[in-house]
Amino acid sequence: MMSEENNGEIFMSEKRLVIPGEKVADEPIRMDGCYIENNATYASVVSMAQDDKVVPLKGKYLPISGDYVVGIVSEERFSGFTIDINSPYEGQISSRELRDPLRVEDVVFVKIAFADEVNNAALTDLRRLYGGEILEIEPVKVPRVIGRNMSMVSMIRDYTGTDIFVGKNGRLYLKGNNSALAIEAILKICREAHTTGLTDRIKNFLESQAQPRENQTEPQQS
């Protein structure tokens, strides 16, 4: 259903898909996955629109200060290391930030200290991860995997007993217990991210496969 088009309001009052090139506001508004043309705002990728929000369903990760990401050490340099952060842009960490030396192909959970004007990222607060599995998803699906107040990722951990580190860059690190079921649930979330009632469906799916584990600590996230 469409709402009023005056005063720059978003057209859709109900959740719906928008396609690239579709107008989402009749005044220029800076939003992820959108571009401005002729004093209006248009979707640049397939997105979900509702009220005054447009959430991209596709897109590459661009580093943002304060984000935690799952990275892979790709190169040792004279003064530090280059980290693959699942982005067109690289991350760099100084040796002075490290307590222990890194090796190429190490998996790390790391914070983006800042990103410069060309999106290259300086990294800090690094933690090495050992012995788990990496799952890559569309970065724009990460909020759905985390859920409101971490509700979705906490539920997955409770039912599977899996430690989960969620990177804003679309990389997840999973370790322990029924990680295969956790991965299956996360992929289901990604396939159905644009639909309503997703939390209840994921709960029903997990209940049909496993029983919740009590006394689990909170899962890690960005």
N, C-alpha and C positions, 0 to 999 in steps of 0.2 A: 504494500500500500504506500502511496506517495504522500508526502507531507507538503506543507507550503514551501514555495521556492523563493520567498522573499527574505531579505536581510541575511543572505548567505547561509540559510539553513540547509542541512543535508537533506536530499530528496527523500530518502527511504526512512519511514518510521518503523518498519519491520525488517528483520534481518534478511538479507538477500545477497546473492552473488552479483558482483559487477565485473565487467570485462575491460581489458585495456582500451582506453579511449573514451570510456563512458564518463559523463559528467557526474560528479558527486557533490559539488557545491557551486553556487553561482557567484562566489567571490573567491579571491586568491587566499588559500589556506595551506600552510606548509604541513604536509602529512607524509608519513612513510608510504612508499608505493604509489605516490601521486605526483603529478606535475601541474604547473600553472601555465595557462595559455588564454589570451584574450580576457584577462581579469576573472577567470573561472578556474576551478580545480577539477582535474580529470584523473582517473585511475590509470596507472602505468603498467600494472600487473593485475592478474586475477585476484580479487579481494572480496572480503565480506564487509558489507556496509550495514550499519544500524545506528539510528539517531545521529549523533555528531561524530561517530567513529568510523574509520575505514581501516580494516586489518588486512594487510597483504597475506595471500596464501602461497605466494612464491617470492623468491628473491634471495640474493646473496647477502651474507653477513658483512656489515660495515662496523668496524670497531668503535665502541663508545666508552668513554671514560667511566670507570666504576664497574663495568661488566666483568663477570667471571666466565672464563672460557676453558674448554678442554683443548689442549694443544699437543703437538708432537714436535720434538726437537728435530730440526731439519739440517742445521749447520752449526759448527763451532767456529767462532770468530776470535780475533785477537783479544777483544775486550768483553766477550760474552757469547751469547748464543742467539741464533735465529729460530723462531718458533712458528711452525705452521698452525695458523688459527682458523683454518677452514674458511678462508676469505681470499679475495683477490689481492689482499694486502698482507704484509708480514708483520709479525711481532718480534721485538728485540728485548732481551733481558741482559743487563750488565752482570758480569761475574761478581761484582760487589753486592748484588742482591741475593746471592746464593750461599747457603750454608754448606752444601755438598756439591761437588762437580756433577755436571750433566753429561750424558752421552747421546749421540745421534740416535733417534727413534725412541727415546724416552717419552713416556706419556705424562703430561703435567696438567694440574688444575691451577690456573693463574689469573690474576686480576689485571685488567687494562688500566694502567696508571693515567695515561692520556693518549690521545690520537692527534697527530699533527694535521696540517691543512691538506695533505695528500693521503690521509687515512692510514699512514704507517703508525704502529702502536708501540709504545714503551710499556713494558710489563713489570709487574711486581708481585709480591706475596705468593710465591710459587710453592706448590706442593707436588711431589712426585707420586704417581699412581702405579701400583704394581699388580700384575697377575689377573687383571680383569678383562673385560671386553669393551670395545668401542662400537657405538651405534651412531650413525649419522642420519639426521633428518633435516627437513627444510627448517632453517632458522626461524622463519615466521610461525612455525608450529610449536615452538618452545613454550610460549605462554599457555597453550592448551595442555601440554604435557605437565607443566607445573601445576596448573589449576589455581583457582582463587585461594589465597592464603596457603598455598602449597597443598591443597586438598587432594589433587589428582596424584601427584608423585608420592605423597605420603600413603595414600591408599594402595598404590602399586607395591610399595615397599612392605607395608603391613601384610599383604597377602602373599608375597613372594620371598620375604626375608632377604631381599637384595639391596646392597648398598648402591645408591645411585647419585652420581655427580652430574648435574645438568649444566651444560655450558650454553650461554646465550648465543654462541656461534653455531648451534645445531649439532654439536657433538655431545654424546652422553657416554659416561663411563659406568659400567655395571660390574659388580663383583659379588659372588657368593650365592649360595642356596639356589633358588629357582630363577636364575637370570634369564633362561630361555622363555619362561612365561612372562617375565617382566618385559622383555623385548617384544613379544607377541602383543602384549597389551599396548605398549607405546606405539607400535606400528598401526594398530587398530585406531588409536586416537588420531594419528596423522591422516589416515584414510578418511576419517569421519569428522575431522575438525570443523567442518563448515555446518554441521548438523546440530539440532537441539537435542536435549536429553542425553548428552554424551556421558555425563558422569554416571547416571544410573545404568546405562548399558555397559560401561566398563566395570562397574561394581558387579553387575550380574554375571559378566564374563569371568571375572576373577573368582567369584563365589562358586561358579560351576567347575573351576579348575583347581582351586586350592582353598585352604582355610587361613584366616588372618592369624598372624603371629603377634603375641602380646609382648609388651615391654621392649619394643624396638626404639632405638634413638631416632631422632629426626634425620631424614635423608639430606644429603648435601645438595646445594643448588647455588645458582648465581645470585 
